[in-house]
Amino acid sequence: MACAVVQFLLKTQSFRFRWTPLTASFRFCKKGYRVLAPQNFLNYESLKQQYKPEVPEYFNFATDVLDKWTEMEKEGKRPTRLALWWVNDKGDEVRWSFEELGFRSRKVANVLSEVCGLQKGDRVMLILPRIPEWWLVNVACMRTGTILIPGTTQLTAKDILHRVQTSKAKCIITDDVLAPAVDCIVSECQSLKFKLIVSEDQREGWLNFKDLFTNANADHSCVTTKNQDPMTIFFTSGTTGSPKMTEHSHSSYGIGLTVNGRYWLDLTSSDILWNTSDTGWAKSAWSSIFAPWIQGACVFVHSMPRFDPTTVLDTLSRFPITTFCSAPTAYRLLVQHNLTSYKFKSLQHCVSAGEPINPEVMEQWKRQTGLDIYEGYGQTETVLVCGTFKGMKIKPGSMGMPSPAYDVKIIDEHGNALPPGEEGSIAIKAKPTRPFCLFTQYIDDPERTDSTLQGNFYITGDRGIVDEDGYFWFVGRDDDVINSAGYRIGPFEVESALIEHPAVVESAVVSSPDPIRGEVVKAFVVLASDYVSHEPEKLIEELQDHVKKVTAPYKYPRKVGA
């Protein structure tokens, strides 16, 4: 099996990528090591046809990818690279090679398996901010076959109670901030046997993670996992009911996110990627673990507790970050600053995901930095569904074209593919063969799992349009498209129009009941500081007139609030 895994790695990593038609095209690093050149997307259909991922029966990301990078570095087959580069605002810094990451994660694996007695299939809830231990626990869970359940640090005691009870988590790992919340609900969590706190101090009833780590053995044999064995569970919110448990396998993210790392993020082993996502969301798994490490690239982390534009811009200037990944909201905040006063000497590639990004923001970023923003679209249930890739024409506001991982269509309510220009559901072909990089199930909820299928397609729950060139355009959620007097209005269209006005820093558009029209558009806006003191009624009228001018007049917000 080991030989087969090595061959798989060589075929899918940046040394010789089997899915590209440009096998002879290379660029050279300073030390003379060659890595794959940027993908040429002129022949997009050919690229999709050649995408044939190998999914071995047995697969574990920790041993079959991370440990193989260490092995190759020791054998001189690639230079020693950083796996994780962590900094904070106090000047502290952590720099781990893949070998160091492996050494430390094995120690944590022994904490889980020997101290806590956790076995393959047991569930571990992890609620930590952006600190190095978060990455160690992620990898340790892979090594032990325990199932990771990440959670955002914004969870309340009630949220944690629901997640522990629903998932039957056996272990929870958190810090000083959330430990009191856990203590409030632990008596109601019969499944919870172990509480580990990442802290310099001791806490009654808790095992101290750092003490256990110091004393742990570094020898650990990775458990054997099949490609479809469960690896992680994300709690995702729906339109009704409590958050649902979305399960991913070892291969769905561990192999499936190759399309993110290789194509969308355009990473090679010499790149340094900074992704600003919160540790509780699937986007962190996408761009802070699997996509970069599949490519042998470095994950850069700044531990800032909340997004601060000045800190971000200073960090992009100070450190040799080559790839930046953040949410549209972040870019909207960044373009409020004078970007021309910063020098991003190493930055080459910028991407955005999580929500549609407004064309105006893309244009401002390009004008001030000289860099394009490449949009990506996906869900917790998927890997990259659509994206704009290097070498492709960028259509501002578009999600791009389908990633090689999926056959994506716009379909009607009967499951029929719609022609260009007609609005429908964004769907992924799931029959007769379900993509291996699609989520496995909503745990303990077969009805909800089945409800995602319509005919031969998995329904994303989003609505969109595909144009004549094959580019997909987001319209809105199935559940938030506003039907006002028979006119269907996507909130994003109105939000994009509002954001173009200099008074608006951020906007959110929702449906509001109306006795005449059934529904009307209601906009909530965050004003730029220069406009806060303006007369509210006049400014509302100005914003309404602005929307009427830049988009169809029927879409204007009849109600506006701050």
C-alpha positions in Angstrom: 0.0 0.0 0.0 2.9 2.4 0.8 4.2 2.2 -2.7 0.8 2.9 -4.2 0.4 5.9 -1.9 3.8 7.4 -2.9 2.8 7.0 -6.5 -0.5 8.7 -5.8 1.2 11.6 -4.1 3.7 12.1 -6.9 0.9 12.1 -9.5 -1.2 14.6 -7.6 1.3 17.0 -6.1 3.2 19.9 -7.6 6.1 17.7 -8.7 4.3 16.1 -11.6 0.6 16.8 -11.6 -1.2 14.1 -13.6 -4.3 16.1 -14.3 -2.7 18.9 -16.3 -2.0 18.9 -20.0 1.1 21.0 -19.5 3.3 18.2 -18.0 6.4 19.7 -19.5 6.0 23.3 -18.4 7.9 24.3 -15.3 9.1 27.4 -13.5 12.2 27.5 -11.4 12.6 28.5 -7.7 15.7 30.4 -6.5 17.3 27.1 -5.3 16.8 25.4 -8.7 14.0 23.1 -7.6 11.3 22.9 -10.3 7.6 23.1 -9.5 4.7 23.1 -11.8 4.0 26.2 -13.8 0.7 28.1 -13.4 -2.1 26.2 -15.1 -3.1 27.3 -18.6 -6.9 27.3 -18.8 -7.3 28.0 -22.5 -8.5 24.5 -23.1 -11.0 24.3 -20.2 -13.0 21.4 -21.6 -9.9 19.3 -22.1 -8.8 20.0 -18.6 -12.1 18.7 -17.2 -11.9 15.6 -19.3 -8.5 14.8 -18.0 -9.5 15.2 -14.3 -9.5 11.6 -13.1 -8.5 11.5 -9.4 -7.1 8.3 -7.9 -8.9 7.5 -4.7 -7.1 4.6 -3.1 -9.2 2.2 -0.9 -7.1 3.2 2.1 -6.2 6.8 2.7 -5.1 9.0 5.6 -4.0 12.6 5.0 -1.6 12.6 7.9 0.5 9.7 6.8 -0.2 9.6 3.0 0.4 13.3 2.4 2.0 15.1 5.4 4.5 12.4 6.3 5.4 11.9 2.7 6.5 15.5 2.4 8.8 14.9 5.4 10.1 11.7 3.8 10.8 13.5 0.5 12.6 16.3 2.3 14.8 13.8 4.1 15.6 12.0 0.9 16.5 15.3 -0.8 13.6 15.1 -3.3 12.4 18.5 -2.3 13.8 21.4 -0.2 12.7 21.6 3.4 9.6 23.8 3.6 7.7 25.4 6.3 4.3 23.8 7.0 3.0 26.3 9.5 4.1 29.9 10.1 2.2 31.5 13.0 2.5 35.0 14.4 0.6 37.3 16.8 0.5 41.0 17.5 3.0 40.6 20.4 5.8 39.6 18.2 5.7 35.9 19.0 6.3 33.5 16.1 6.1 29.7 15.5 7.7 28.2 12.4 7.2 24.4 11.9 8.5 22.3 9.1 6.5 19.3 8.0 8.9 17.1 10.1 8.2 19.3 13.2 4.5 19.2 12.5 4.6 15.4 12.3 6.6 15.1 15.5 4.3 17.3 17.5 1.1 15.9 16.1 2.2 12.4 17.0 2.6 13.5 20.6 -0.9 14.9 20.5 -2.2 11.7 19.0 -0.8 9.8 22.0 -2.5 12.3 24.3 -5.8 11.4 22.6 -5.3 7.6 22.4 -3.2 6.8 25.5 -4.2 9.4 28.1 -7.9 9.8 27.0 -8.2 6.3 25.7 -10.0 7.5 22.5 -10.4 5.1 19.7 -11.1 5.2 16.0 -14.6 6.7 15.5 -14.8 8.5 18.8 -15.7 12.2 18.4 -13.6 15.1 19.5 -15.0 18.7 19.7 -12.4 21.3 19.1 -13.1 25.0 20.0 -9.9 27.0 19.8 -8.9 30.4 18.3 -6.1 30.7 15.7 -3.3 29.1 17.8 -0.9 26.4 16.7 -2.5 23.8 18.9 -5.6 23.9 16.7 -3.5 22.5 13.8 -1.9 19.9 16.0 -5.3 18.6 17.1 -6.6 18.5 13.5 -3.7 16.3 12.4 -3.7 14.2 15.6 -7.4 13.3 15.0 -6.5 12.1 11.5 -3.7 9.9 13.0 -6.0 8.4 15.6 -9.0 8.0 13.4 -11.1 10.1 15.8 -13.7 12.3 14.2 -13.0 16.0 14.6 -15.9 18.5 15.3 -14.6 22.1 14.9 -16.6 24.9 16.5 -16.2 28.7 16.3 -15.1 30.5 19.5 -18.2 32.5 19.3 -20.3 29.6 20.5 -22.4 30.1 23.7 -22.9 27.5 26.4 -26.3 26.7 24.8 -24.6 26.2 21.4 -22.0 23.9 23.0 -24.6 21.9 24.8 -26.5 21.2 21.6 -23.4 20.2 19.7 -22.1 17.9 22.4 -25.5 16.2 23.0 -26.2 15.8 19.3 -22.8 14.6 18.3 -22.2 12.5 21.4 -18.7 13.9 21.6 -16.5 12.1 24.0 -13.8 14.7 24.3 -13.7 18.5 24.2 -10.6 20.7 23.7 -10.9 24.4 24.3 -9.2 27.4 26.1 -9.6 29.6 29.2 -12.3 31.7 27.5 -14.8 28.9 26.8 -14.0 26.5 29.6 -16.5 28.2 32.0 -19.2 27.8 29.4 -18.4 24.1 29.1 -18.5 23.7 32.9 -22.0 25.2 32.9 -23.4 22.4 30.7 -21.1 19.4 31.3 -23.6 17.8 33.8 -26.1 17.5 30.9 -23.6 15.9 28.6 -23.5 12.2 29.4 -21.2 11.3 26.5 -18.5 13.8 27.4 -15.7 12.0 29.3 -12.6 14.2 28.8 -12.1 17.9 29.0 -8.7 19.3 27.8 -7.8 22.9 28.3 -5.1 24.7 26.3 -3.8 27.0 29.0 -0.7 28.0 31.1 -2.9 27.5 34.2 -4.6 24.5 35.8 -8.4 24.3 36.0 -10.3 22.0 38.3 -11.9 19.1 36.5 -9.8 19.6 33.3 -6.7 18.0 31.9 -4.0 20.5 31.0 -3.2 20.0 27.3 0.2 21.6 27.5 1.3 19.4 30.4 0.1 16.3 28.6 1.8 17.3 25.4 5.1 17.9 27.2 5.1 14.4 28.7 3.7 12.5 25.7 5.6 10.0 23.7 6.4 11.1 20.1 6.2 7.5 18.7 2.8 6.8 17.2 1.5 4.6 14.5 -1.2 6.1 12.4 -4.4 4.0 12.3 -5.6 2.5 9.1 -8.5 4.4 7.6 -10.5 3.7 4.4 -11.2 6.5 2.0 -14.9 6.8 3.0 -14.3 6.5 6.8 -15.7 9.6 8.5 -13.1 12.2 9.3 -14.8 15.4 10.4 -18.3 16.8 11.2 -19.3 20.4 10.7 -22.4 21.9 12.2 -24.1 23.9 9.5 -27.2 26.1 9.9 -30.3 25.4 7.8 -33.4 27.6 7.1 -35.3 25.6 9.7 -34.4 23.7 12.9 -31.1 23.4 14.7 -27.7 23.2 12.9 -27.2 19.9 11.1 -24.2 17.6 11.3 -22.4 17.5 7.9 -20.0 14.5 7.6 -17.0 14.4 5.4 -14.8 11.4 4.8 -11.0 11.1 4.7 -11.0 11.3 1.0 -13.6 14.0 0.4 -11.5 16.7 1.9 -8.1 14.9 2.0 -8.1 14.3 -1.8 -11.0 16.3 -3.0 -9.5 19.7 -2.0 -6.8 19.2 -4.5 -9.0 21.2 -6.9 -8.9 24.1 -4.5 -5.1 24.0 -3.9 -3.9 23.2 -7.4 -6.4 25.1 -9.6 -8.1 27.9 -7.6 -5.4 28.8 -5.1 -2.8 28.0 -7.8 -0.4 26.8 -5.1 3.0 25.3 -5.4 5.4 24.1 -2.7 7.2 27.4 -2.7 4.0 29.4 -1.8 2.9 30.9 1.5 -0.9 31.1 1.9 -2.7 33.3 4.4 -6.4 32.4 4.9 -8.3 34.6 7.4 -11.2 32.2 8.0 -12.4 31.5 11.5 -11.3 28.1 12.8 -14.9 26.9 13.3 -15.8 27.0 9.6 -15.2 24.6 6.8 -13.3 27.3 4.9 -10.5 26.8 7.4 -10.3 23.1 6.5 -10.3 24.1 2.9 -7.6 26.8 2.9 -5.8 26.4 6.2 -5.2 22.7 6.1 -5.9 20.5 3.1 -5.6 22.7 0.0 -2.2 24.1 0.9 -0.7 21.0 2.5 -1.8 18.9 -0.5 0.5 21.1 -2.5 3.3 21.1 0.1 2.8 24.8 0.6 3.1 26.8 3.8 0.1 27.9 5.9 0.5 31.4 7.3 -1.5 32.4 10.4 -2.0 35.7 12.2 -3.8 35.1 15.5 -5.7 38.4 15.5 -8.9 37.8 17.5 -11.0 39.9 15.0 -10.5 41.2 11.5 -8.5 44.4 11.6 -7.8 46.0 8.2 -4.7 47.8 9.3 -3.2 44.7 10.8 -4.0 42.7 7.6 -2.4 45.3 5.4 0.7 45.6 7.6 1.0 41.8 7.6 0.8 41.5 3.9 3.5 44.1 3.6 5.9 42.6 6.3 5.7 38.9 5.5 6.5 37.1 2.2 2.9 36.0 1.7 2.2 34.9 -1.9 -1.5 34.0 -1.7 -4.2 35.8 0.2 -7.6 34.2 0.9 -10.4 36.2 2.6 -14.1 36.9 2.6 -15.7 39.6 0.5 -16.5 41.5 3.7 -12.8 41.7 4.4 -12.0 43.0 1.0 -14.8 45.6 1.4 -13.1 46.8 4.5 -9.6 46.8 3.0 -10.5 48.9 0.0 -11.6 51.7 2.4 -7.9 52.3 3.0 -5.3 53.8 0.8 -3.8 50.6 -0.5 -1.3 52.4 -2.7 0.6 53.3 0.4 1.4 49.7 1.1 3.9 47.5 -0.8 2.9 43.9 -1.1 6.2 42.7 -2.5 5.5 39.0 -2.5 1.7 38.9 -3.0 0.8 37.3 -6.3 -2.7 35.8 -6.0 -5.8 36.9 -4.2 -9.0 34.8 -3.8 -12.4 35.3 -2.2 -15.2 33.0 -1.0 -17.9 32.7 1.5 -20.4 35.0 -0.3 -20.4 36.8 -3.6 -18.0 39.6 -4.0 -19.2 42.9 -5.5 -17.7 43.9 -8.8 -17.0 47.4 -7.4 -14.8 46.0 -4.7 -12.9 43.8 -7.2 -12.3 46.9 -9.4 -11.1 49.0 -6.5 -8.7 46.3 -5.3 -7.3 45.8 -8.8 -6.9 49.6 -9.3 -5.0 50.1 -6.1 -2.9 46.9 -5.9 -2.7 45.7 -9.5 -4.0 42.3 -8.4 -7.2 40.5 -9.4 -9.5 38.8 -7.0 -10.4 35.3 -8.1 -13.8 34.3 -6.8 -14.7 30.8 -5.6 -18.0 29.2 -4.7 -18.6 26.2 -2.6 -20.3 24.9 0.6 -19.6 23.0 3.7 -21.0 20.0 1.9 -18.6 20.3 -1.1 -15.2 21.3 -2.2 -14.8 24.1 -4.7 -17.9 24.0 -7.0 -17.2 27.0 -9.2 -14.2 29.3 -9.5 -12.3 31.8 -11.5 -8.9 30.2 -12.2 -5.6 31.7 -13.3 -5.5 32.2 -17.0 -9.3 32.6 -17.3 -11.0 35.8 -18.2 -12.4 37.4 -15.1 -16.1 38.5 -15.2 -16.6 40.7 -12.2 -19.5 39.4 -10.2 -19.4 35.9 -11.6 -18.6 32.8 -9.6 -16.5 31.5 -12.5 -16.8 28.1 -14.1 -17.3 24.7 -12.6 -14.3 23.1 -10.9 -13.0 19.9 -12.5 -14.4 18.0 -9.5 -18.1 18.4 -10.4 -20.6 18.4 -13.3 -22.5 21.6 -12.4 -25.8 22.6 -14.0 -28.6 25.1 -13.6 -31.8 23.0 -13.3 -35.5 23.6 -13.0 -37.9 22.2 -10.3 -38.2 19.0 -12.2 -34.4 18.3 -12.4 -34.0 19.4 -16.1 -31.0 21.4 -17.1 -31.8 24.9 -18.1 -30.3 26.8 -21.1 -28.0 29.9 -20.6 -29.8 32.9 -19.2 -32.5 31.1 -17.3 -32.6 31.2 -13.6 -32.7 28.0 -11.6 -31.1 25.9 -8.9 -27.4 25.4 -8.9 -26.9 21.7 -8.9 -24.2 19.0 -9.0 -24.6 15.7 -10.9 -24.8 13.0 -8.2 -26.2 10.0 -10.1 -25.4 7.5 -11.3 -22.0 8.1 -9.6 -21.9 10.3 -6.5 -18.7 12.5 -6.4 -16.4 11.2 -3.8 -15.7 14.8 -2.7 -19.3 15.5 -1.8 -20.4 15.2 1.9 -21.3 11.7 3.1 -24.5 12.5 5.0 -26.3 14.7 7.5 -25.8 12.4 10.5 -28.9 10.9 12.0 -31.0 12.7 9.5 -31.6 10.5 6.4 -34.7 12.5 5.4 -32.7 15.7 5.2 -29.9 13.9 3.4 -32.3 12.6 0.8 -34.0 16.0 0.4 -30.8 17.3 -1.1 -31.3 15.1 -4.2 -33.6 16.0 -7.0 -33.5 13.5 -9.8 -29.9 12.9 -10.7 -28.6 16.1 -8.9 -27.5 17.3 -5.6 -29.3 20.6 -4.9 -27.0 23.3 -3.4 -30.0 25.4 -2.2 -28.6 28.3 -4.2 -30.1 29.9 -7.3 -28.1 31.1 -10.3 -27.7 31.6 -14.0 -25.1 30.3 -16.4 -24.2 32.6 -19.4 -23.3 31.7 -23.0 -19.6 31.4 -22.0 -20.3 28.9 -19.3 -19.8 31.3 -16.4 -22.1 30.9 -13.4 -23.7 33.8 -11.7 -25.2 33.8 -8.1 -28.7 35.1 -7.7 -29.5 34.1 -4.1 -30.5 31.3 -1.8 -33.6 29.3 -2.8 -35.1 30.6 0.5 -34.2 34.2 0.2 -35.1 35.2 -3.3 -37.6 38.1 -2.9 -40.8 37.9 -4.8 -42.2 41.4 -4.9 -45.4 41.8 -6.9 -44.3 39.0 -9.1 -40.8 40.3 -9.6 -38.0 37.9 -8.4 -35.2 39.9 -6.8 -31.9 38.4 -5.6 -30.6 40.2 -2.5 -27.1 40.1 -3.8 -28.0 42.2 -6.8 -29.3 45.0 -4.6 -26.4 44.7 -2.2 -24.0 45.1 -5.1 -25.8 48.2 -6.2 -25.8 49.7 -2.7 -22.1 49.0 -2.1 -21.2 51.2 -5.1 -22.5 54.3 -3.4 -19.7 56.0 -1.3 -22.0 56.2 1.7 -22.3 52.4 2.1 -19.5 50.3 3.7 -21.6 47.2 4.1 -25.1 46.2 3.2 -27.5 43.3 3.8 -30.8 42.9 1.9 -33.8 40.9 3.2 -37.4 40.4 2.4 -40.0 42.4 4.3 -43.8 41.7 4.4 -45.9 44.1 2.5 -49.8 44.1 2.3 -49.8 45.2 -1.3 -46.8 43.6 -2.9 -46.5 40.6 -0.7 -42.9 41.2 -0.1 -40.6 44.3 -0.6 -36.9 44.7 -0.5 -35.5 46.0 2.8 -31.9 47.0 3.1 -29.7 47.4 6.2 -26.6 49.5 5.6 -23.5 50.4 7.5 -22.5 54.0 6.6 -19.1 55.4 6.0 -18.0 57.7 8.7 -18.4 60.8 6.5 -22.1 60.1 6.0 -23.1 59.2 9.5 -24.3 62.7 10.4 -26.2 63.2 7.1 -30.0 63.8 7.3 -31.4 60.2 7.3 -34.4 60.8 5.1 -32.5 62.6 2.4 -29.8 59.9 2.4 -32.3 57.1 2.2 -33.9 58.7 -0.8 -30.4 59.2 -2.4 -29.6 55.5 -1.9 -32.9 54.4 -3.4 -32.4 56.6 -6.4 -28.9 55.3 -6.8 -30.1 51.7 -6.9 -32.7 52.6 -9.5 -30.0 54.0 -11.7 -27.5 51.1 -11.5 -30.0 48.2 -11.7 -33.6 47.5 -12.7 -35.8 50.1 -10.8 -38.1 47.5 -9.4 -35.3 46.1 -7.3 -34.7 49.3 -5.3 -35.1 48.9 -1.5 -38.4 50.4 -0.4 -37.3 50.2 3.2 -33.8 51.2 4.4 -32.5 50.9 7.9 -29.1 51.3 9.6 
